[in-house]
Amino acid sequence: MNGLVKFYDEPTGWGLIAGDDGALYMLRGGQLADAAPRVGERVAFEPQKGGGGLRAAAVRRLSDG
């Protein structure tokens, strides 16, 4: 699934992705190898259900084109 990074807090390493399905998914920033995700950045991820709600796994950046 694809989505948009809506929030990311670098000190704590977590944020939220608005999925293209309209749901919010928790993001753990350590999943991205190079730099921290940026608000407004498009990403692809695997949606998962977790103990605290929906989570984004296998997060990767989408190229701009």
Contact map, one row per residue, 1 for C-alpha under 8 A:
11100000000000000011000000000000000000000001111000000000000000000
11110000000000000011000000000000000000000111100000000000000000000
11111000000000001111000000000000000000000111100000000000000000000
01111100000000001111000000000000000000111110000000000000000000000
00111111000000111100000000000000000011111110000000000000000000000
00011111000000111100000000000000000000110000000000000000000000000
00001111100000111000000000000000000001100000000000000000000000000
00001111110011110000000000001000000011100000000000000000000000000
00000011111111100000000000000000000000000000000000000000000000000
00000001111111000000000000001000000100000000000000000000000000000
00000000111110000000000000000000000000000000000000000000000000000
00000000111111000000000000000000000000000000000000000000000000000
00000001111111100000000000011100000000000000000000000000000000000
00000001110111110000000001111000000000000000000000000000000000000
00001111100011111000000001111000000000000000000000000000000000000
00001111000001111100000111100000000000000000000000000000000000000
00111110000000111110000111100000000000000000000000000001000000000
00111100000000011111011110000000000000000000000000000000000000000
11110000000000001111111110000000000000000000000000000000000000000
11110000000000000111111000000000000000000000000000000000000000000
00000000000000000011111000000000000000000000000000000000000000000
00000000000000000111111100000000000000000000000000000000000000000
00000000000000000111111110000000000000000000000000000000000000000
00000000000000011110011111000000000000000000000000000100000000000
00000000000000011110001111100000000000000000001000001111000000000
00000000000001111000000111110000000000000000000000001111000000000
00000000000001111000000011111000000000000000000000000011100000000
00000000000011100000000001111110000000000000000000000001000000000
00000001010011100000000000111111000110000000000000000000000000000
00000000000010000000000000011111100100000000000000000000000000000
00000000000000000000000000011111100000000000000000000000111000000
00000000000000000000000000001111111110000000000000000000001100000
00000000000000000000000000000111111000000000000000000000000000000
00000000000000000000000000000001111100000000000000000000000000000
00000000000000000000000000000001111110000000000000000000000000000
00000000010000000000000000001101011111000000000000000000000000000
00001001000000000000000000001001001111101000000000000000000000000
00001011000000000000000000000000000111111000000000000000000000000
00011111000000000000000000000000000011111000000000000000000000000
00011100000000000000000000000000000001111100000000000000000000000
00011000000000000000000000000000000011111110000000000000000010000
01111000000000000000000000000000000000011111000000000000000011000
01111000000000000000000000000000000000001111100000000000001111000
11100000000000000000000000000000000000000111110000000000001111000
11100000000000000000000000000000000000000011111000000001111100000
10000000000000000000000000000000000000000001111100000001111000000
10000000000000000000000010000000000000000000111110000111100000000
00000000000000000000000000000000000000000000011111000111100000000
00000000000000000000000000000000000000000000001111101110000000000
00000000000000000000000000000000000000000000000111111110000000000
00000000000000000000000000000000000000000000000011111000000000000
00000000000000000000000000000000000000000000000001111100000000000
00000000000000000000000011000000000000000000000011111110000000000
00000000000000000000000111000000000000000000001111011111000000000
00000000000000000000000011100000000000000000001111001111100000000
00000000000000001000000011110000000000000000111100000111111000000
00000000000000000000000000100010000000000000111100000011111000000
00000000000000000000000000000010000000000000110000000001111100000
00000000000000000000000000000011000000000011110000000001111110000
00000000000000000000000000000001000000000011100000000000011111000
00000000000000000000000000000000000000001111000000000000001111100
00000000000000000000000000000000000000000111000000000000000111110
00000000000000000000000000000000000000000000000000000000000011111
00000000000000000000000000000000000000000000000000000000000001111
00000000000000000000000000000000000000000000000000000000000000111
